[in-house]
Amino acid sequence: MTKQVDYIGHGTQNKKFKGLTDVVICVDDAEQFFYEYQGKRYLKVQVSKRKKSDRFGHTHSVSHFTPGKADGQAEG
């Protein structure tokens, strides 16, 4: 099974509280992945730690994962 990862934001480990990650999500990029359940809109994301921080100091990536999307399969 192939997978497509759509990056929709970034995160930085909180300097004061090490167990927290501050995340920024671009709603314009993420809106296509919203789904509705019982009249409310939701967005499922994955937050993954980068091997090393990027040039802006971001330590995490935020993405929407769609199994099989690259194969033309329906979203699951």
N, C-alpha and C positions, 0 to 999 in steps of 0.2 A: 504494500500500500504506500503510495506517495502521499506527501503532505505539503500543504502550502501554509506558510506562516506570514501573516499580515502584520507588520509592525505599526502600531498606532500610538506609541508613546514611549516614555522613558522614566527612569526612577533613580533616586539617589538615596543611599543609606542615610538615615537621620543621624546627625552627629551627636545629638543629645541622648537619644534613645536608640541604642544599637539594634534592638529587635524590630524596629520600624523602618519602612522604606517609604519615602515621599514619592508619589507617582503623579505624572502629568499625562493626560490622555487627550489627543486631538479629537474632539467630537466630530469634526467634519470628516476625518478619516474613518472613525469608528462607527458612524451612524448606520452604515450599510450592514453592520453585524448585529444591530439591536434586534431583539425578538420580543414578542408580547406573550404574557402569561397572566391569565385572570385579570385582564384589563390594565396591567402595568407593563412598562417597557424595561427590559433588562439587557445587560451587556456582559458576556462572559469573557474574561481575559486571563492570560497567563503572564505571570511576572517571573522573569528568570534573571539570575545573577550573571553578570558578564564576567568573563575570565579576568579582564582588567578594565578599569574605567576608561571611558573615551576622553577625548581632548576637552570636553566640557565638564568632566568629573562625574558623569552619569555612571552608576554602578549596576544598574538593572535595565532590562528591556521589557516593554509591555507589548504583548501581541495577542491577536486573535488567531486561534488554530482551527483549521477546517480539515478534518481527515478526508482524504480522497478528493478534495476540491480540484487538484491538479489533474486528476483522472476524469474529471467531468461528472463525478458522482454527486449525489445530492448531499447537502449539508447535514451533518449528524450531530 
